[in-house]
Amino acid sequence: MNIKIICVGKLKEKYFKDAIAEYQKRLSRFAKVQVIEVPDEKAPEKFSQAEQDNVKEIEGQRILNKIKDKEYVFVTAIKGKQRSSEEFARELKDLATYGHSDLTFVIGGSLGTSPAVNQRANDLLSFGKLTLPHQLMRVVLIEQIYRGFMINSGSPYHK
């Protein structure tokens, strides 16, 4: 299985980089995992809705340029579907069973994702109503992907 995680912005904090590297290493026995960073669009603190939409559109194009037609795409979104870890694991297993070996996960910028990115998504994935820093969301997402594979393998990791 091939897993791609597309993120807006650069990860600067070493402890987040280390955590992601650790989960990539753990996942390597199940899947090839690639993390792709696309540049975030600089924007002032206060700007109009039109300016916000423009930023999302630019970042959205950068995201869409990294997605291939055959990929099954999850976009992280507060308004997405919430799942338990077990449900997520089952979904990963079912996708693999039914021929979806290329999974892509998208974490948008601070303003979220553009309508075009959301339309390209096969599914919107929510980790709850909390707003998390994008850097931390990367760690949470990759850990949950790992947890899903561990659940599916019957490992005691998930208790």
C-alpha positions in Angstrom: 0.0 0.0 0.0 1.1 3.6 -0.7 0.2 6.3 1.7 0.7 10.0 0.9 0.2 12.7 3.4 -0.1 16.2 1.8 0.3 19.1 4.2 0.3 22.8 3.8 3.3 24.6 5.3 6.7 23.5 6.6 7.2 21.5 9.8 9.8 23.4 11.9 9.7 21.7 15.3 12.2 18.9 15.8 10.0 17.0 18.2 7.2 16.8 15.6 9.6 15.8 12.9 11.0 13.1 15.2 7.5 11.8 16.0 6.5 11.6 12.3 9.8 9.9 11.4 9.2 7.3 14.1 5.7 6.5 12.8 6.9 6.4 9.2 9.5 3.9 10.3 6.9 1.8 12.2 4.5 1.9 9.2 7.2 0.9 6.7 6.4 -2.8 7.3 2.8 -2.2 6.1 3.0 0.6 3.6 5.3 3.1 1.8 4.5 6.5 3.5 5.4 9.8 1.9 4.9 13.2 3.5 4.6 16.1 1.0 4.7 19.7 2.1 3.3 22.4 -0.1 4.0 26.0 0.6 1.5 28.0 2.6 0.3 31.3 1.2 1.3 34.3 3.2 -1.6 36.3 4.5 -2.1 39.2 6.9 -3.6 38.7 10.3 -6.9 40.4 9.3 -8.2 40.1 5.8 -11.4 39.9 3.9 -13.4 36.8 3.1 -12.4 37.3 -0.5 -8.8 37.3 0.5 -9.3 34.2 2.6 -11.0 32.4 -0.3 -8.1 33.4 -2.5 -5.5 32.0 -0.1 -7.5 28.7 0.1 -7.7 28.6 -3.7 -4.0 29.0 -4.2 -3.1 26.4 -1.5 -5.8 24.2 -2.9 -4.2 24.2 -6.4 -0.8 23.3 -4.8 -2.5 20.4 -3.0 -4.4 19.2 -6.1 -1.2 19.3 -8.2 0.2 16.5 -5.9 -2.8 14.2 -6.2 -3.1 11.6 -9.0 -6.4 10.4 -10.4 -6.2 6.9 -9.1 -5.6 7.9 -5.4 -8.3 7.6 -2.8 -8.3 10.9 -1.0 -9.2 11.7 2.6 -9.3 15.4 3.5 -9.1 16.3 7.2 -12.0 18.6 8.0 -13.9 19.6 11.2 -17.1 19.0 9.2 -16.0 15.5 8.1 -17.1 12.1 9.4 -15.9 11.2 12.8 -14.8 7.6 13.3 -13.5 5.4 16.1 -10.0 4.0 15.7 -11.6 0.6 15.0 -13.9 2.0 12.3 -11.0 3.8 10.7 -8.9 0.5 10.8 -11.8 -1.4 9.1 -12.1 1.3 6.5 -8.3 1.1 5.7 -8.6 -2.7 5.4 -11.7 -2.5 3.2 -10.1 0.1 0.9 -7.1 -2.2 0.4 -9.4 -5.2 -0.1 -11.3 -3.5 -2.9 -8.3 -2.3 -4.8 -7.5 1.1 -3.3 -3.8 0.7 -2.7 -2.9 4.4 -3.1 -4.3 6.5 -0.2 -3.8 10.2 0.2 -4.5 12.2 3.3 -4.7 16.0 3.1 -4.2 18.5 5.9 -5.0 22.0 4.7 -3.6 25.3 5.9 -4.8 27.5 8.7 -7.9 28.5 6.8 -8.8 25.0 5.9 -9.1 23.5 2.4 -10.6 25.0 -0.8 -14.0 23.8 -2.2 -12.0 22.2 -5.1 -9.9 20.1 -2.7 -13.0 19.1 -0.8 -14.8 18.1 -4.0 -11.8 16.0 -5.0 -11.9 14.1 -1.7 -13.5 10.7 -1.6 -14.1 11.3 2.1 -13.8 14.1 4.7 -12.2 12.8 7.9 -12.8 14.6 11.2 -10.8 14.1 14.4 -13.5 16.0 16.3 -14.6 19.6 16.7 -11.3 20.7 18.3 -9.0 22.9 16.3 -5.5 21.4 16.4 -2.3 23.1 15.2 -1.4 21.7 11.7 1.9 20.4 12.9 0.3 18.4 15.7 -2.4 17.2 13.3 0.3 15.6 11.2 1.4 13.5 14.2 -2.2 12.6 15.2 -3.0 11.5 11.7 0.1 9.4 11.1 -0.4 7.8 14.6 -4.0 6.9 13.7 -2.9 5.4 10.4 -0.4 3.3 12.3 -2.9 2.4 14.9 -5.3 1.3 12.1 -2.7 -1.1 10.7 -1.9 -2.4 14.2 -5.6 -3.1 14.9 -5.9 -4.9 11.6 -2.8 -7.0 12.4 -4.3 -8.1 15.7 -1.5 -6.3 17.7 -2.1 -5.4 21.3 -0.9 -1.8 20.5 -4.5 -0.7 20.5 -6.0 -1.4 24.0 
